[in-house]
Amino acid sequence: MSRERSPQVIAAEGLARQGQTQAAVSACYDALAIDDRDAFAHALLAELMLEGDFYDEAITAATQAIELDPDCSPAYLALGLAYDRRGGMWDQSVLVWHELAEVTPDLVTAHVQLGEAFAAAAFEEEAVESWRHALELDPKQARAHYNLAIAALMREGMATALPSFHTAGELDPSQDEFFFALLGLPAEDVVIDSGRVKPEREARLVSAEMLARQEDFFGASELVRLLLDADPADADALALAAYVYLKQEATSEAMACALRALAFAPELPTALYTLGVVYSRWPGLARHAVRVFAALSKAAPQHSLAHVLLGESLLGLQRYGQAKRAYVKAIRLDPACVRARFGLAAVRLTEGAYAEARWEMRRAAYYDTKRQGLFWRLWDAYAEGGEV
Amino acid sequence: MAHAEGASRGDATHRPDEVTTREGVFPIGVDHYPLDAERQGYDEWYTGDIDADFAAMAEARLSRVRVFVSWRCLEPQVGQYDEEMAERLENLVAAARAHGLQLIVCFFADDRLAELSAVPWGRHRDPRTDDYLIAREVALAQRIVNRYRLEPAIYAWDLANEAFCTGFTSEEAFERWVITLREAIREVDPTRPILLGVDPETLLRASGVDPRPAIDFSEGASSHLTASYRAYAAEGPLTSGPSTYVDGFLLRAASSDLPVTVDGVGVHSLDFSAAEEAAYVRTVLYSALMNRASGVMLRRWRDLETEKREPYFQDPYEVLVGMVDVAGEPKPVLDEVRAFARVAVRIDPERYALAPERAAVVIPAERYEPLPSLAGLYDPRSCLQSYIAAKEAHVPVTVVREGDPLGGYHALFIPSPVRLTASMWKDLAVFVQGGGSVVLSYGGGDADPAVREIFGVQFLGDAGPTGVMSCRVAQPGVLGGIASFDARTVLPHHALLAASGAMVVATDAKGNPLVTVHQYGQGKAVLLAAPVERAIAQNDPWAAPTAVRHFVREVYGSVARAAGAGAMVECDRPDVELAHFLGEDDDILVVLSHNAEKVTATVTFERVVSTVSDVRGGTPSSVGGKTFGIPLHGNGAVTVRVAYRQQSGGVDVRPA
């Protein structure tokens, strides 16, 4: 059964979803002026305060929402995040995430956050258990992998942690986006009929790239073949062929194509990317990966992920000082890069800078939950009267 | 706000900065809390080895100690005072006298442990507002003051600490309480300074009560960073980025006509290593010296021995971390304090004066608006970022509030306000026409009509939020070295402007003006079309894009330089703060790194420098040029005496 929302709350919700924070806060206050026991209004206010990083205000509002309705799952989320981000309130944080995990048992993030709260409170075993539980629910939960990697690093050292770092990195969807950003493809997708592409190089190349992005690797390969028939030294086509092979786990072929592309265009970022990824996956070639990613970070310095890839390859070689510089560069370019934050946290831990490492992990959690838009999922489910 | 009639305000003759201590005129003190372990009961108030503690403090070159009266212990029954407890207070005073320390006696405090003000017979009435309890407070204060009226070891009376004052719910009640206690003390002791240990910014944030009118009744002001204010303004690593500037910012924001003591210096939680504690305390001590503090008070003498409990909840007013450990062994932070004391004593205010601040960050009046206005939440953060940008540009800068007199300044930075009052617009018009320069960043909403007149632009609306800040320089060289860039950062607003008299110095990627400069009367009005300072604060101040930081820094620096409010000494590192103390024969330069890594700062003077030497002594090093490098450790501070080459070409041989 759905829960009733007042017109003022509905108005506030609309404004909040549009990002009009000030207007939404005012609308929440209007709603509370009419009924100060409206859990929706308090929960929404908590989210708006959290959005602005006003943690004390978010804690006050979320606590009131929970007092008014102990089933108000979005308020638990806001409260737990506010405790975590504010810092120094780990005991309350553990309780809140525990509650949320009970209210919505399938909510993976609740288990990840619970693990992080446990870890911050030095309950390491419980933390690991929470992250493992999160991975049982969703094996592709990258943050749980990162946290496990950090836990392994703290217990046993980098060698044990590296596989988890690699797993988490491979789950990162932004790596494919990075490849297409290197290509300079327009953001919007266009439906391509590979049979009707103009027989011109540019048209074939862009169409092949579009098809690769849409994961139509067969179509992309066809167009690449035509391009290479026309010009076997077409470095762009070779680099794209390397990527297509890589996506199909044909790493030897990918390496061959990427190397050939680089023979014609030694600084071609797409070829450097593919070659670096291949090297980083092959045991024993980590040193080569560092060189290739170093070249990539020079060829595409404005891309955060280029520096992240370099940092990760340096981390594998335990060259922490250089890895740190690469991660810091990546974060400067994109503060929301969760992967760089965890990498930097790992480096900080090797330096013994625990407080700084903890901060990087907190920021990673901050951006990761922000990106997921979880509050609105919980809000909608709560309004409908059901679970997520 | 009107003050109660008949109440006397703080008297300048009582100002703490005029009292010379063993450390000259920059006293360093520490709070000595009554209990050292969580397991102790309230009645173990100051049962520790006071004499040993005070001896160690004196040895560490501390000159002041704040002690906390326990109302509960001293008056266990209404009107009945416990002589044994009074004897303990006597022991405190005697120990201070014996070791040459000066006591600050705090009457009403909350330390979250010793139940200092929780009299059991109070029956849960509020000691801040209940008339009967206030009458008892007056009696207690007068009794103590009367007993130590002529005691030279007591330097000042402190009415209350911030944890106690957060219980006030209105300005009127707070002011009434302060006036009542102050007058009661003045009846008995007409001369000794009366203090109020609250920070105007952090208390407002914690309680919603503006304490400034009440503070005006004391003879000294405090700045005091609390754990919750840190979480609000600069959550994050302690030894780098914004958190290293917050103490300085609060100090500047607390400035009024009263001398300001930087209070509560020290870390707030047990999360940090001893090295981090030391680095942080060093940063705050030097920030205080460099930003006109009248002294510093450290947060706690001895670590609190906590119960073995986890997870640990951090109370914002709990004080756990001291300068010596639970066994009394000195921690690295104590060495920092000793080293700092040796430096501070060498800067003789009779000979050296800090270069005047001709630039100011303006805190808008809207900061005092409660929710649902978000301005009260956004503005302090924006102002902190503005302060940091000015510091990074090495502009000598202070902080003022909207409505304060502007006459003494040449450049003003007003970061991202949603609106200013009509009187402020008038003041700004007069300020700029009279030759001042102002940098205002658009903070959202409708623009005041005065914008058109002062800034020479027409406001066409708000383009709303964007995820990328783009800058395309149209007029290179007009505002320092600003460069074109695209940076990933969320700008919550972007004013659409049309120049109507102003010069468009830079645009966004679509050609909308981003920075305009308008000559208005004798002065210059610079408008940033987006709330850049707020964007830095709200996105991630630790990872703000380098290009955005550089942009703000260049705008501030170039405007201040052109207005005659710029740096007298240039430095190549934005994360290094400078304070230039000017002397007649030579100068002193204090250099503080806000970077946790090792750096070398290259400083450039306007005159040829003959020699530099450590302010504590040592052999002067020859320079023979205007530029030299200063190596700094992570969060390092260096204080050098700078002698100049004489104009005639001869070398200045004044002793270093």
Interface residues (C-beta under 8 A of the other chain):
Chain A: G19 T21 Q22 V25 S26 C28 Y29 G52 D53 F54 Y55 D56 E57 R85 R86 G87 G88 M89 W90 D91 Q92 V94 A120 A121 A122 F123 I331 R332 L333 D334 P335 G352 Y354 A355 E356 R358 W359 R363
Chain B: A227 S228 A231 Y232 E235 G236 P237 L238 H268 S269 D271 F272 S273 E276 E310 P311 Y312 F313 Q314 L371 P372 S373 L374 L377 Y378 G444 P465 R488 Q538 N539 D540 W542 A543 A544 P545 T546
